[in-house]
Amino acid sequence: MNAGAYGSEFKNIVVWSEYLDKDLQLNKINNKEHEFKYRGSRFNNKNDIIVSTILQLKPEEKEKIKLEMEKNNKSRKEKQPLNFPSGGSTFKRGDGYITAQLIDKCNLKGYNIGDAYVSEKHAGFIVNKGNATAKDVLLLVDVIKQKVHDKFNIDIELEIEVIGEE
Ligand SMILES: Cc1cc2nc3c(=O)[nH]c(=O)nc-3n(C[C@H](O)[C@H](O)[C@H](O)COP(=O)(O)OP(=O)(O)OC[C@H]3O[C@@H](n4cnc5c(N)ncnc54)[C@H](O)[C@@H]3O)c2cc1C
Protein backbone atom coordinates (compact mmCIF):
# COMPACT_ATOMS: atom_id res chain seq x y z
CA MET A 1 0.00 0.00 0.00
CA ASN A 2 3.05 2.25 -0.28
CA ALA A 3 2.90 3.34 3.34
CA GLY A 4 4.43 6.70 4.01
CA ALA A 5 4.69 9.57 6.46
CA TYR A 6 6.65 12.76 7.09
CA GLY A 7 7.60 13.24 3.45
CA SER A 8 8.78 9.71 2.71
CA GLU A 9 7.17 6.55 1.41
CA PHE A 10 8.10 3.01 0.43
CA LYS A 11 8.27 4.11 -3.20
CA ASN A 12 11.56 5.87 -2.31
CA ILE A 13 13.35 2.82 -0.92
CA VAL A 14 12.12 -0.29 -2.76
CA VAL A 15 14.68 -1.62 -5.25
CA TRP A 16 12.94 -4.76 -6.43
CA SER A 17 10.45 -7.40 -5.28
CA GLU A 18 9.69 -10.99 -6.07
CA TYR A 19 6.08 -12.13 -6.13
CA LEU A 20 4.03 -15.21 -6.88
CA ASP A 21 1.24 -14.61 -9.38
CA LYS A 22 -2.05 -16.51 -9.40
CA ASP A 23 -0.46 -19.32 -11.49
CA LEU A 24 2.22 -19.59 -8.78
CA GLN A 25 4.88 -18.29 -11.16
CA LEU A 26 7.70 -16.34 -9.50
CA ASN A 27 8.20 -12.86 -10.99
CA LYS A 28 10.79 -10.19 -10.26
CA ILE A 29 9.99 -6.51 -10.73
CA ASN A 30 11.94 -3.31 -10.36
CA ASN A 31 10.78 -0.19 -8.50
CA LYS A 32 8.93 1.30 -11.48
CA GLU A 33 7.04 -1.92 -12.15
CA HIS A 34 5.46 -1.73 -8.67
CA GLU A 35 3.30 1.12 -10.09
CA PHE A 36 3.48 2.93 -6.77
CA LYS A 37 0.94 5.69 -6.19
CA TYR A 38 -0.44 7.46 -3.12
CA ARG A 39 -1.26 4.61 -0.68
CA GLY A 40 -1.29 2.00 -3.43
CA SER A 41 0.60 -0.11 -5.96
CA ARG A 42 0.04 -2.89 -8.49
CA PHE A 43 -0.43 -5.22 -5.48
CA ASN A 44 -3.85 -3.69 -4.85
CA ASN A 45 -5.02 -6.25 -7.44
CA LYS A 46 -4.95 -8.95 -4.68
CA ASN A 47 -3.79 -11.60 -7.20
CA ASP A 48 -0.10 -11.48 -6.37
CA ILE A 49 1.79 -12.34 -3.18
CA ILE A 50 5.08 -10.62 -2.46
CA VAL A 51 7.66 -13.09 -1.18
CA SER A 52 10.65 -10.77 -0.89
CA THR A 53 11.58 -7.14 -1.27
CA ILE A 54 14.94 -5.42 -1.31
CA LEU A 55 15.05 -2.00 0.31
CA GLN A 56 17.86 0.52 -0.22
CA LEU A 57 18.38 2.77 2.79
CA LYS A 58 20.58 5.86 2.86
CA PRO A 59 23.50 5.68 5.32
CA GLU A 60 23.43 8.50 7.85
CA GLU A 61 24.98 9.30 11.22
CA LYS A 62 23.42 7.26 14.02
CA GLU A 63 22.67 10.34 16.15
CA LYS A 64 21.00 12.15 13.25
CA ILE A 65 18.74 9.16 12.53
CA LYS A 66 17.86 8.85 16.22
CA LEU A 67 16.90 12.53 16.45
CA GLU A 68 14.74 12.29 13.32
CA MET A 69 12.98 9.18 14.69
CA GLU A 70 12.37 10.86 18.04
CA LYS A 71 11.00 13.98 16.33
CA ASN A 72 8.59 11.94 14.20
CA ASN A 73 7.47 9.76 17.13
CA LYS A 74 6.83 12.84 19.25
CA SER A 75 4.79 14.48 16.52
CA ARG A 76 2.79 11.28 16.00
CA LYS A 77 2.03 10.97 19.70
CA GLU A 78 0.95 14.61 19.89
CA LYS A 79 -1.34 14.51 16.86
CA GLN A 80 -2.71 10.97 16.74
CA PRO A 81 -5.02 9.15 19.19
CA LEU A 82 -2.60 6.30 19.85
CA ASN A 83 -4.19 5.58 23.25
CA PHE A 84 -7.19 3.90 21.54
CA PRO A 85 -7.28 1.10 18.94
CA SER A 86 -7.89 2.35 15.40
CA GLY A 87 -7.26 1.41 11.80
CA GLY A 88 -5.00 4.43 11.37
CA SER A 89 -6.03 7.23 9.05
CA THR A 90 -9.57 6.32 7.96
CA PHE A 91 -9.72 8.37 4.75
CA LYS A 92 -7.21 9.23 2.05
CA ARG A 93 -5.82 12.72 1.80
CA GLY A 94 -7.60 14.58 -0.96
CA ASP A 95 -6.31 16.44 -3.97
CA GLY A 96 -6.09 20.02 -2.74
CA TYR A 97 -7.67 19.48 0.67
CA ILE A 98 -6.93 17.74 3.97
CA THR A 99 -9.74 15.30 4.64
CA ALA A 100 -9.44 15.47 8.44
CA GLN A 101 -9.97 19.25 8.27
CA LEU A 102 -13.18 18.81 6.27
CA ILE A 103 -14.44 16.30 8.86
CA ASP A 104 -13.52 18.71 11.65
CA LYS A 105 -15.38 21.55 9.89
CA CYS A 106 -18.49 19.33 9.90
CA ASN A 107 -18.20 19.37 13.72
CA LEU A 108 -17.83 15.61 13.79
CA LYS A 109 -15.01 15.34 16.35
CA GLY A 110 -16.41 13.24 19.20
CA TYR A 111 -19.40 12.04 17.12
CA ASN A 112 -20.07 8.36 17.77
CA ILE A 113 -22.01 5.30 16.77
CA GLY A 114 -21.83 2.80 19.60
CA ASP A 115 -18.25 2.77 20.81
CA ALA A 116 -16.88 3.94 17.44
CA TYR A 117 -15.90 7.61 17.77
CA VAL A 118 -14.48 10.25 15.47
CA SER A 119 -11.35 10.99 17.47
CA GLU A 120 -11.40 14.32 19.28
CA LYS A 121 -7.65 14.56 18.83
CA HIS A 122 -7.58 13.94 15.05
CA ALA A 123 -10.76 13.94 12.97
CA GLY A 124 -9.17 11.60 10.43
CA PHE A 125 -9.18 8.70 12.90
CA ILE A 126 -12.07 6.50 14.02
CA VAL A 127 -11.22 5.05 17.42
CA ASN A 128 -12.71 2.17 19.36
CA LYS A 129 -13.47 3.38 22.89
CA GLY A 130 -14.79 0.04 24.12
CA ASN A 131 -16.64 -2.60 22.17
CA ALA A 132 -17.15 -0.99 18.77
CA THR A 133 -18.11 -3.48 16.06
CA ALA A 134 -17.11 -3.33 12.41
CA LYS A 135 -20.75 -2.38 11.74
CA ASP A 136 -20.49 0.65 14.08
CA VAL A 137 -17.32 1.76 12.30
CA LEU A 138 -18.81 1.33 8.84
CA LEU A 139 -22.01 3.19 9.80
CA LEU A 140 -19.88 6.01 11.17
CA VAL A 141 -17.87 6.04 7.93
CA ASP A 142 -21.16 6.48 6.01
CA VAL A 143 -22.26 9.37 8.25
CA ILE A 144 -18.89 11.12 7.82
CA LYS A 145 -18.93 10.66 4.03
CA GLN A 146 -22.49 11.99 3.80
CA LYS A 147 -21.87 15.05 6.02
CA VAL A 148 -18.69 15.98 4.13
CA HIS A 149 -20.54 15.55 0.83
CA ASP A 150 -23.47 17.69 2.01
CA LYS A 151 -21.22 20.50 3.24
CA PHE A 152 -18.44 20.52 0.65
CA ASN A 153 -19.80 18.49 -2.29
CA ILE A 154 -16.67 16.31 -2.04
CA ASP A 155 -16.69 12.50 -2.02
CA ILE A 156 -13.95 11.41 0.38
CA GLU A 157 -12.34 8.01 -0.13
CA LEU A 158 -11.49 5.32 2.42
CA GLU A 159 -7.82 4.61 3.12
CA ILE A 160 -8.57 1.61 5.33
CA GLU A 161 -9.55 -1.62 3.60
CA VAL A 162 -12.90 -3.21 4.42
CA ILE A 163 -12.71 -6.97 4.28
CA GLY A 164 -16.31 -7.98 4.51
CA GLU A 165 -17.23 -7.85 8.18
CA GLU A 166 -20.83 -7.10 9.12
C1 LIG B 1 -2.32 3.99 14.45
C2 LIG B 1 -1.97 3.80 12.98
C3 LIG B 1 -1.30 4.81 12.28
C4 LIG B 1 -0.99 4.67 10.93
N1 LIG B 1 -0.30 5.66 10.28
C5 LIG B 1 0.01 5.53 8.97
C6 LIG B 1 0.77 6.53 8.27
O1 LIG B 1 1.16 7.53 8.83
N2 LIG B 1 1.05 6.31 6.96
C7 LIG B 1 0.63 5.19 6.30
O2 LIG B 1 0.93 5.06 5.10
N3 LIG B 1 -0.09 4.25 6.92
C8 LIG B 1 -0.39 4.39 8.24
N4 LIG B 1 -1.11 3.41 8.88
C9 LIG B 1 -1.56 2.27 8.08
C10 LIG B 1 -0.45 1.22 8.05
O3 LIG B 1 0.55 1.60 7.15
C11 LIG B 1 -1.04 -0.06 7.57
O4 LIG B 1 -1.98 -0.44 8.54
C12 LIG B 1 0.03 -1.11 7.45
O5 LIG B 1 1.02 -0.70 6.56
C13 LIG B 1 -0.56 -2.35 6.92
O6 LIG B 1 0.41 -3.38 6.98
P1 LIG B 1 0.12 -4.72 7.75
O7 LIG B 1 1.18 -5.66 7.31
O8 LIG B 1 -0.02 -4.43 9.19
O9 LIG B 1 -1.36 -5.09 7.24
P2 LIG B 1 -1.94 -6.22 6.33
O10 LIG B 1 -3.42 -6.11 6.53
O11 LIG B 1 -1.26 -7.52 6.56
O12 LIG B 1 -1.62 -5.78 4.86
C14 LIG B 1 -2.10 -4.59 4.27
C15 LIG B 1 -2.40 -4.86 2.80
O13 LIG B 1 -1.27 -5.47 2.14
C16 LIG B 1 -1.64 -6.70 1.56
N5 LIG B 1 -0.52 -7.63 1.77
C17 LIG B 1 -0.01 -8.04 2.98
N6 LIG B 1 1.02 -8.89 2.77
C18 LIG B 1 1.16 -9.02 1.41
C19 LIG B 1 2.05 -9.74 0.56
N7 LIG B 1 3.02 -10.54 1.05
N8 LIG B 1 1.91 -9.63 -0.79
C20 LIG B 1 0.95 -8.81 -1.31
N9 LIG B 1 0.08 -8.09 -0.57
C21 LIG B 1 0.19 -8.19 0.78
C22 LIG B 1 -2.89 -7.14 2.25
O14 LIG B 1 -3.71 -7.94 1.41
C23 LIG B 1 -3.56 -5.82 2.55
O15 LIG B 1 -4.24 -5.37 1.40
C24 LIG B 1 -1.40 3.51 10.23
C25 LIG B 1 -2.09 2.49 10.92
C26 LIG B 1 -2.37 2.61 12.29
C27 LIG B 1 -3.10 1.50 12.99
PDBQT file of the ligand as one rigid body, heavy atoms in Angstrom, charges set to zero:
ROOT
HETATM    1  C1  LIG A 201      -2.322   3.992  14.445  1.00  0.00    +0.000 C 
HETATM    2  C2  LIG A 201      -1.969   3.797  12.977  1.00  0.00    +0.000 A 
HETATM    3  C3  LIG A 201      -1.298   4.815  12.283  1.00  0.00    +0.000 A 
HETATM    4  C4  LIG A 201      -0.992   4.671  10.926  1.00  0.00    +0.000 A 
HETATM    5  N1  LIG A 201      -0.297   5.660  10.283  1.00  0.00    +0.000 NA
HETATM    6  C5  LIG A 201       0.008   5.529   8.975  1.00  0.00    +0.000 A 
HETATM    7  C6  LIG A 201       0.773   6.526   8.267  1.00  0.00    +0.000 A 
HETATM    8  O1  LIG A 201       1.161   7.529   8.832  1.00  0.00    +0.000 OA
HETATM    9  N2  LIG A 201       1.051   6.315   6.964  1.00  0.00    +0.000 N 
HETATM   10  C7  LIG A 201       0.632   5.195   6.300  1.00  0.00    +0.000 A 
HETATM   11  O2  LIG A 201       0.925   5.058   5.099  1.00  0.00    +0.000 OA
HETATM   12  N3  LIG A 201      -0.088   4.253   6.924  1.00  0.00    +0.000 NA
HETATM   13  C8  LIG A 201      -0.394   4.391   8.237  1.00  0.00    +0.000 A 
HETATM   14  N4  LIG A 201      -1.114   3.413   8.877  1.00  0.00    +0.000 N 
HETATM   15  C9  LIG A 201      -1.559   2.273   8.084  1.00  0.00    +0.000 C 
HETATM   16  C10 LIG A 201      -0.450   1.222   8.054  1.00  0.00    +0.000 C 
HETATM   17  O3  LIG A 201       0.552   1.595   7.147  1.00  0.00    +0.000 OA
HETATM   18  C11 LIG A 201      -1.041  -0.057   7.575  1.00  0.00    +0.000 C 
HETATM   19  O4  LIG A 201      -1.979  -0.441   8.544  1.00  0.00    +0.000 OA
HETATM   20  C12 LIG A 201       0.031  -1.115   7.449  1.00  0.00    +0.000 C 
HETATM   21  O5  LIG A 201       1.024  -0.703   6.560  1.00  0.00    +0.000 OA
HETATM   22  C13 LIG A 201      -0.565  -2.352   6.922  1.00  0.00    +0.000 C 
HETATM   23  O6  LIG A 201       0.412  -3.377   6.981  1.00  0.00    +0.000 OA
HETATM   24  P1  LIG A 201       0.123  -4.719   7.748  1.00  0.00    +0.000 P 
HETATM   25  O7  LIG A 201       1.178  -5.659   7.310  1.00  0.00    +0.000 OA
HETATM   26  O8  LIG A 201      -0.022  -4.426   9.187  1.00  0.00    +0.000 OA
HETATM   27  O9  LIG A 201      -1.363  -5.087   7.238  1.00  0.00    +0.000 OA
HETATM   28  P2  LIG A 201      -1.944  -6.218   6.331  1.00  0.00    +0.000 P 
HETATM   29  O10 LIG A 201      -3.415  -6.112   6.529  1.00  0.00    +0.000 OA
HETATM   30  O11 LIG A 201      -1.263  -7.518   6.562  1.00  0.00    +0.000 OA
HETATM   31  O12 LIG A 201      -1.616  -5.785   4.861  1.00  0.00    +0.000 OA
HETATM   32  C14 LIG A 201      -2.103  -4.594   4.275  1.00  0.00    +0.000 C 
HETATM   33  C15 LIG A 201      -2.398  -4.857   2.797  1.00  0.00    +0.000 C 
HETATM   34  O13 LIG A 201      -1.271  -5.468   2.139  1.00  0.00    +0.000 OA
HETATM   35  C16 LIG A 201      -1.641  -6.703   1.556  1.00  0.00    +0.000 C 
HETATM   36  N5  LIG A 201      -0.523  -7.630   1.766  1.00  0.00    +0.000 N 
HETATM   37  C17 LIG A 201      -0.013  -8.038   2.975  1.00  0.00    +0.000 A 
HETATM   38  N6  LIG A 201       1.016  -8.889   2.769  1.00  0.00    +0.000 NA
HETATM   39  C18 LIG A 201       1.164  -9.017   1.412  1.00  0.00    +0.000 A 
HETATM   40  C19 LIG A 201       2.054  -9.741   0.563  1.00  0.00    +0.000 A 
HETATM   41  N7  LIG A 201       3.024 -10.538   1.046  1.00  0.00    +0.000 N 
HETATM   42  N8  LIG A 201       1.911  -9.627  -0.791  1.00  0.00    +0.000 NA
HETATM   43  C20 LIG A 201       0.948  -8.812  -1.310  1.00  0.00    +0.000 A 
HETATM   44  N9  LIG A 201       0.078  -8.086  -0.570  1.00  0.00    +0.000 NA
HETATM   45  C21 LIG A 201       0.191  -8.186   0.776  1.00  0.00    +0.000 A 
HETATM   46  C22 LIG A 201      -2.891  -7.144   2.253  1.00  0.00    +0.000 C 
HETATM   47  O14 LIG A 201      -3.707  -7.944   1.409  1.00  0.00    +0.000 OA
HETATM   48  C23 LIG A 201      -3.559  -5.825   2.548  1.00  0.00    +0.000 C 
HETATM   49  O15 LIG A 201      -4.241  -5.368   1.398  1.00  0.00    +0.000 OA
HETATM   50  C24 LIG A 201      -1.403   3.505  10.231  1.00  0.00    +0.000 A 
HETATM   51  C25 LIG A 201      -2.088   2.486  10.916  1.00  0.00    +0.000 A 
HETATM   52  C26 LIG A 201      -2.370   2.608  12.287  1.00  0.00    +0.000 A 
HETATM   53  C27 LIG A 201      -3.101   1.497  12.987  1.00  0.00    +0.000 C 
ENDROOT
TORSDOF 0
